Structure formats: C-alpha cells, structure tokens
Amino acid sequence: MIMATRVCYRHPDRKAINRCYYCKKPVCKECRLHLGHHYFCSRKCYYLYRIRQQVNRIKKHQPVFLLAWRVLVTVLVLVFAAQLIFGNRPGGTPQVQLSADSTTVTREQQAELSGALKNAANAIVVHRKIVNEGQFTLNVPVQAGWVITVWHNDWPIHSAISARKKMFRLEIPLTLGKNRIRMQITEKGKPVITELLELEYRNPAVRALSRSVEQVRTDAPFVALTFDGGSSAEGADSILAVLRRHNVTVTMFLTGRFIQRYPRLVKQIVADGHQVGNHTYSHPHLTTYAQNGRHHTLDGVTRAFLRRQLLMTDSLFFRVTGQHLAPLWRAPYGEINRDILTWAAELGYLHVGWSRGLDTFDWVSDTSSSLYRTPDQALHRILFSRGKPRPLKGKIILMHLGNHRARPMYKMLPALLDSLKQRNLQVVTVQQLLTGNL
C-alpha cells in the first residue's frame, strides 16, 4: 500500500512505500524485505509472523491434537499392561524366537524349517553389501527360453526372454543410499531363480557434491561474476568485449539450445578463457516452485531426465569446442532439491547458485514489474546494502547474456568492474573462488 505522507522509520529523509506486514512499521523500498509473499521490515518480524502462523494453526486444530494424544497414551498403557500380564506367565508355553542373529535352532525348529524349505516354490537369496561405485553389473548364467525380469527399488527396469544359453549381463545405475535390486528368472511360468540384492551406495565424492554453492567463505579478495545463456544472446558480443577490455574471466552457464544456436559465440567464449558450466539442455522447470512456492520435484523430472539434460548439453559443447564443460551446473530458475542435487552430483556436477541480493534481474523487461531495475539501480544494489557498502568478498553475482530490455543491463558492466577494482576485489571464475587460487 503506498503511503505518500509517511516516511521510513529507518530513513526519515525517504518516503515509505510499504508497511511491515507484522509490526506495521513504514519502510522504504531499500529497507523492505520481500519474504513469504509479504513485505517485512526485518527478518525478525518475518520469523515472528511465521511463528504466529504455526501457533494459530495449532490452536485451530487443538481438539484433534488432544484426542490423538489421549488415544496414543491409552494404547501405550494397554500394551504395557498386556506385557505384564501375559509376557511372563508361569507355566506358559515359551515363545519361539527366530531372528537373523539366532545361531541356535531346536530340533522342533529344525524340522519346521526343513519342511518349509522343501515346500517352498523357490528360495530367495539375499545379498547385502556396501558399494562405492555408481553402477552395479549383474552377471547371471541363463538357459534358452528363460524369462528374466529385474526391478530396481521396486521399479521394473528390464524384462526379456533369453534366446540361447549365455551369460546375462545388465548394468544398473545406482542412486546414493539404499538400492534394492530384485531379479526373477522363470521357465514355463515356474520360478527358477529369485535373488534380492540390498546395496548401500556410499560415495564421498557424490555426497560432497550434493549441495548448492551460493557464496564462499574466503580470505582472498575474490568475487565471482556469472552469466547465464538460455535461448537468446542480445548483447553477448558487447559483454565479451567489455570483459576482454578489463582483462576479466568469468563463469558462464550455457544451455544446450544456446550452444546449438550460437556456436560462433560459444567458441569466442572459450577462446577468451571463460569458464563454461552446464545450464541443462532446454532450460526446463524442475520443481513445483512456480506453482505452489515449494521445491517438490515436478512430475516427469526423474534421474534419467536430468541426466539427459546435462549429458546432452555437454555432448553439444564438446562437438563445438572439443572440450567438456566444467563440473559445475546451474538449475533453471534456481529450482533444486536434495534429489535433484544428488542426481547431478552422480554425474560429477556441483550446483552453483547466486548470493542473496546479487541477482540483477536483467531478464525482467516489464518496467511496471516490482523486480525491474535500471542498470544504475542494479549497480547500486550490488555495491550497497541499506546505505552501506555491501560486503562482496566470496559472493556470486548473477547476470544473463541475453534479454529483450530497452535499456540493456550490460551498460553498467564497465562501472561495476571499475568499482570492484577500486574496492581491491578481483573478479574470478567460480572454480577459482572455490579453490582460492588464480
């Protein structure tokens, strides 16, 4: 709500344009924080607002919580009483215990087990092991006419009829953590072999890469400047010219479609010494954030889907330049979650985001949008925060190679590079920022 007669409670010389959604204090455009679809004067007010939301939700459903608690307590009391009454009854029939850790079997149990095994249609062989490779190779000798079916984590991945006697071989990509591989071989409808493999895939490298980097704690005076190349390249030549003039190398994240459309530009980027990361092939949405504000994996976005998006882009880049992409990637729209990060990490990719407040929003061309900023406004936002110089050491700045703006954002790039140099900050690639080495 616009308040023409009010001033910001932090800056009396500035006009307030919003009220804090929680404490109602008037704030100017620089002081407001856009969180949870509302404006706040501070993070404290935002957290208090969220706490109040949860308290109200609990109060609303208080009778349900109380009823569930009473039912739970009643069940626990009844179970405890049953144990006291029946668990150790004198003269009662002792309970037979069979567990995986049991090493002593009575004669009665032996006869029971022997009969059960004889009557079983097929015996399930369970193998449990820890592996450190992202791929498991299944090797089984089979006869002609045998039907082989394989499941991975209860999902069928292979089914075929063997045409001849041979060694059946199947390579199965593993996911980080627990993997259940079940294989069943039948002959004329009767089970021949059933095997269950429980594999724990532990890979320190994948675990280390399954994260997103938005900034780096470093003592080196480094700041990373990054550019995303999606589907357009308006101004890209001018951006490269400015970077050459200032003798600066940066990190650029390119999509496969960008590489297909602008091979000459891609070759120039490599010739200028810039680092190139992966931005997927078609720049798809990966989570439901645009729909509900939550990063749940979208339907159709699977491990195989993301692998195709990343590997296809790397293949196109290699075809144009003879080089592979750097082991860095950036999700379209910044949409990530734990599964998506892990799937990319299994290919050796580390996700790179951008530091809070350092998105230039140069992709916004609608001047009426609240996200729209002129080049001068974007420059000021990068260099200053709440009227003070913004600490930029170890931070990552986001820009784009192409947009459809009347006032291109790259016009402020020379002033940005000069300002960073005046602050004794050196523009580096993301990899140099991570390692601390030039």
N, C-alpha and C positions, 0 to 999 in steps of 0.2 A: 504494500500500500504506500503510495507516495505521500510524503508529509512535507509540504512546501514551507511550513513555518517552523519546523523543528530542525535542530542541529544534532550532530553526532555527539554521543556522550564522551567519546574519547578525543574528538577533534572539534572543539567549539567553532572553529572557523569553517567547517564544512557542513553542507546540508545533508541531513539524514534522508535516506530514500526507503528505508525499511525499519521495521521493529523486530527485535529478537522474539522469536516465536514462544520462548519460555518466560523470560523476565520482562519483556515488552520494552526494553531499552531501545532508544533510537540509534541506528547505526548508519554510517555512510557506506558507499559502495566498496571502499577498501577494507573496512572492518568486518563486513558481514561474511559469514561462513555458510555456504550452501550445503547442508547435510540433511539427509533423510527427507528430501523434498520440501524443506523449510529453511528459512534464514535464521541464524543464531549469531549472538554477539561473541560467543566463545565456545570452546569445546566443553567446558564445564556445564554450560546451560544445555548443550546438546545431550550430554550424558544424563543430566538430571531429568530431561524430557523423556529419554528412553526408560529410565528407572520408573518414572511416574506411569508410563505406559504399561510396564510389566505389573506394577502394583495394582493398577486399575483392572488389568486382565485377571489377576488372581482374585481380587475382590468380587469380580463379576461371576467367577466360577467357584466361589468359596464353598458352597454346599456340596459340589461334586468332589472337590479335593477332600473335604472332611469325610464324606461317605466312603471314598476309596481307601482312605487311611484306616477307618474303622474296620472295613472288610479285611484289609491286609493284616491288621493286628489280630482279628478273630481267627483267621486261617492259621497264622503262626502259632497261636495259643493251642488250637486244636491239634496241630501236627506235633507240637511238643508233648501234649498230654498223651497222644497215641503212642509216642515213643516210650514214655514212662510206663504205660500200662501193658503194651504188647511186646515191646522190644526185648525185654529180658525176663519174660515169664518163665518161672521154674518149671522144669519138666516138659517144656515146649519142644517142638521139633526144630532142631538147629537149621538156620537158613544156609543154603548152599551159596558160596561166593565163587564166582568165576570172573576173573579180571585179566587184563592184558599182562599184569605184573605177576599173576599167580604162577608158581612153579611146582606146587604140589597138587596132584589130582588123585582123588579117592578111587577105589575100584568101581564104585557105583557111577561116578562121574566119567570114568574111562569108558565104561560100557555105553553110557549115554552118548558120549562124543563119538565113539566108533560107529554106532548106528546112524547118528546124524550125518556123518561124513559119507557113509555108504549110500544113504538115500538122497544125498544132495545131487541135484542135476549137474552142477558144476561148482568147482571150488574157486573162490575169489582170492587171488594172490595180491596182497597189499604191500607196496614198497614205499618206504618213506625215506627221503634224503634231502639234503641241502645242496643246492647248486649255485654256482656263481656265473653262469652263462645265461644269456637271454634267449637261448634256443635249446630245445631238447630234441634229440633224434631217437625215434622209436624204430627198433630193428626186431622183426619177428619172422621166423621161417613159416611159410604158409603153403598149403596144397592147392591144386586146381579146384575151382568151384567153391572155395571158402568165401564167405561174406565177411568183410572186415568193416567195422564201424568204430569210430573214435570220437570221444567227447572231450572237450576242454572246458573245465569249470561248468559242467552240465550243459554245454552248448555243442551240438553236433558239428564237427569240422571236417569229417571225411567218412565216406561210405562207398565201398567198391567191391566188386566180385573179382577174385583172383583168376586170371585166365590160365595160369600154369603154376607149377611148383617153383617157388622163388623165395628170396629174402625180401619181405615187405619193409619198406623204409619210408618214414614220414617225419619231416622236420616241423616242429611245433614251436612257434614263438611264445615265450613265457611272459607273464606280467609280474611286476615286482610284488613280492609277498607270496601268498599261498596259491598253488596251482594244483587242480585235481584233473588228472588225465585218466580216462577210463577207456579201455579197449575191449571190445567183444567180437569174437570170431565164431561164426556158426556154420554148420554144414547140414544142408537139407532141413533147416529150421531148428536144429538141435545145437545147443551151446557146446563149443569145443574148448575155447579159452576165454576167460574173463580176467582182466588184470586192472588193478586200480593203483595208480601212482600218485602219491601226495608229495609234491615238490615244494620246497620253500626257496624261492629265488631271492637271494641276498646279493646285491651288487653295490659296493660302497660308492662307485662312480655314479651310478644311476641315482642313488639316494642323495648324493651331494648336488647333482644337477637338477633334482626335482624341486626347484624353487624359482622365485622370481626376484630379480635384482632391480630395485628402484633407485638405490644410491649406495655408495661405498664409503665406509669409514677409512680414511686415509690421511696420512700426514703430508703426502705430496700435494702440491698446489694444482691439482688436476680437476677439470670439468669436462664431461663428455657431451658433445653435440651430436644429435642423431636426427636422421631424416628418414621418413617412410615413403616408399614409392609404391603406390597402389595401382591405379589404372591410368593416370594422366601425368604429364611431365611439363606442364606450362611453367616456365621459369627455371627449369632444371639446369639448362646451359648457363644461365646467369648465376645461379647458385654455385656451380662448379667454378666459374670464372672468379667469383669473389673468394672462394676457398683457396684457389691457386694463388691469387694475388696476395693473400695473407699467409701463404705457406702453411695451411692448416689441413690436417687429415681428420676425417670424422667417420662415424659408422652409419651406413645406410641399410635399411631393411627393405628388400625388394620382393614383390610378388612374382609368381611365375608369369602371369599375364603381362606385367610391366617388362620383364625380360624379353618376352616374345615380341612386344610392340616396339621396344626401343633398344635393339641390340647395339646400335652405334653408341648410344648414351651409356649403356652398361659397360662397353669396352673403355669408354673415356673415364668412367668412374674408377675402373680397375687401374688404368694407366696413371691416373692421378694419385694412386696409392691409398685410396679409401678402403676401409674395411666394409665388407658386404655380408649382411646376415639374412636370414630366411624370414619371409613375411607371409608364408603359405602361398599356394598357387592362385586361388580365386578370391581371397580375402573374405571368407565366409564368417558368419556368426557362429560361435562355438558354444555359447551358453544362453540361458534364458534371460539375461540381464535386461535386454531391450524390452522384454515382455512384462517381467514382474520384479525387476530390480534384484534378482537373485542369480548367483552363478551356478545354476544347475545345468548339467550337460544337456544340450539340445538333442532331441530325437534324431537319429541318423548320424550324429557325431560319435564315432567309435574310434577305437585304437587304430583299426585298419584305415579309416577315413583320414585321420590326422597324418598317419604315415604316408599315405598317397599325396596329401597336400604338401608335405615337407620334402619328400624324396623327389617328386616331380619337379619342384622348383629348383632343387639342387642339380638335377639332371639337365634342366634347361640352361642354368648358369654355366655348367661345365661345357655344354655344347657351344656356347657363345664365347667363353673366355678360356677354356682349357683348365680352369681351376674349380675347386669345390668351394662352397660357401663357408664362411666362418661358423664355428659351432655355437652360434647364437641365433635366437629367433624371437620374434615379437608377435604376439597373438593379435589378430584384427580386433580393433575396438578395445584392446586390453582385456578380452574376455578369457579368463583362465580359472581353473580349479585344480584340486590335488590330482585327479585322474589325468587331466589334460597335460599338466606339467610332467607327470610320470611318463606318459606315452611319448612325449617329445624327448625326455631325458634318456629313454631307452635307445633313441637314435643318436644320442650324444649331444643334444641341444640344450643349452641353458636359456631360460626365458629372460628377456630384458624389457623392463617397463620404462617408466619415466618418473622423475621425482615430483612430489606433490607441489602444485603451484607452478610447474615449469612446462605445462602444455600450452603452446602458443595459440591453440585453437585456430590455426591458419586455414583449416579446412572449412570453417564456417564462413559462408559468403553472404548470408542474410543479415543485413545491417540492423534489422529490428530484433535480432536474437540477443538474449542476455549474455550469450557466450561470445558474441562478436567483439573483436578488438582491432583497433587500427594498429599499424606497425609501431607507432610511438607508444601506444598503450601497452602493447605486448612487451616491448623493450623495457618499459618502466616496471612491469610486473615481474619480469625475470630478474632485474637488478635490485629491486626494492621490495620490502615486505613491511607493511604498516609504517611506512615513512622512514624505515631504516634500511641500510644496505643488506640485502639478503645474503646469508652465508651460502656460497656456491661450491665450496670445496667438496669433491666427491659426488656431486649431483649430476643428473642426466636430464638434458633438455630435449624436448620433442618438437620437431618441425616436419614439414612434408615437402616433397619435391614438386608436387603439382597441386593446383587448386584453380578455382574459377572466380577469384576475387577481383574486384575492380582496382583495389589497392593491394598489390601482392605483398605478402609478409616478408619476402626476402629483401625488400627495400631497406629493412632495418638491420640486415645481417652485418654490413660493414661497421655500423655503430656498435653492435653487440660485440663483435670481435675486438674492436678497439677498447671498449670498456673493460672487457675481461683481461686484456693485456695490461691496462692501467692498474688493475687490481692484482697484478702479478699472478694471474691464473692462466694456466696453459690448457688449450683445447686439445683433447686427446681422443682416441678411439675407446670404445667400451672395454676392449681387451686390455689396453694399456691402463685404463682406470682400475680394472680388477687386479692386475698384477703389480701396479705401481711402478712399472718400468716403461721407458720410452723406446 
